[in-house]
């Protein structure tokens, strides 16, 4: 089955491997990361399909910038995010157009420097508590430990007081569905079901976990509304936010809380786990990291004012997010006819780009699969604009980017000041591909450090 082509001045090549009915669904669902990297060989733009849905994959930094910045108002989130809206709600991650811009303006004050400084105290204290609970000489899987830490930090920044077991249980159930939502969005069966709603044996995703999470959140929102105080947390900020179009409804607040659960857990925890994985395998990197932490902090915990004084820690994290940009695939859809890279795209055209493939392009980064924090030193040549997109760009730049950098930096500094890590024998780390990419495990052996030394 061929792919429909718009009337275009430029003939966009079609990727090999297209199959009837499924399109390129097999490649996307069996080894999506390798498939997206291979697509860069076709040039600035290539066509694939997800079932009956044609998709244009943009490969060059220049065209990605067109999509994200120059012509950003010509796009919304796309058909895939229509699918993701079911399990993820209609917060900043999935909302589009004017509604997205309104919500972003209302949420932005919650991530100003003054608030971030307050949140870093929580990040530092909880990271220290988590690291102190580990036992020397044991083999530890850092993935669940980091997951617990990021959830702990998020709940303490969202809510001034413990929200209780009901919300904890609802979040846990919802996360299990959330991790599968990208596979649903890339499923040829889902694409066909959108065209044939009564497709035999197809069932929409279970909305129960999201409904239960919203119900648990609503009870907390009701309590906050009742007293009207600013408790200094993110939920207070969401409830008190006001703009030209008024404040958020309870339903909108609940959806933005869900967005924060999505980005504040999966994204940050995956990046932190990958950083730990890379540092544990490289004694020279770990030694330099520890030397920096010892020099800057001594034996005190890190704080907001230390973030700028830990440049090598930041380089490690920057390189981690190059190799493992957890938001590995982004999607847009044209809302009006436009020209992109010489191709004329009608309204309703789906466009993909992959930060993962972009960051591992040998034409953009020397030896792109090598973990090299020194790429980001002050004297090293910087990558060209638009070639590094771990948090997006343009009007879709992650509103919590500074929050994420702060949490990652403080957690890594806390861990490095207390422990020496070495990779434990066992199965190699596997990358799990879902809404984000994440390691299945990071097994390390722990050796305590005394007075800042191994």
Buried (B, 14 or more C-beta within 10 A) or exposed (E): EEBEEBEBEEEBEBBEEBEEEBBBBBBBBEEBBEBBBBBBEBEBBBBBBBBBBBBBBBBBBBBBBBBBBEBBEBBBBBBBBBBBBBBBBBBBBBBBEEEBEBBBBBBEEBBEEEBBBEBBBBBBBBBBEBBEEBEEEEEBBBBEBBBBBBBBBBBBBBBBEEBEEBBEEBBEBBBEBBBEBBBBBBBBBBBBBBEEEEEEEEEEBEEEBBEBBBEBBBEBBEEBEEEEEEBEBBBBBBBBBEEEEEEBEBBBBBBBBBBBBBBBBBBBBBBBBBBBBBBBBBEEBBEBBBBBBBEBBEEEBBBBEBBEEBBBBBBBBBBBBBBBBBBBBBBBBBBEBBBBBEBBBEEEBBBBBBBBBBBBBEEBBEEBEEBBBEBBEEEEEEBEEBBBBBBBBBEBEBBBBBBBBBBBBBBBBBBBBBBBBEBBEEEEBEBBBBBBBBBEBBBBBBEEBEEBEE
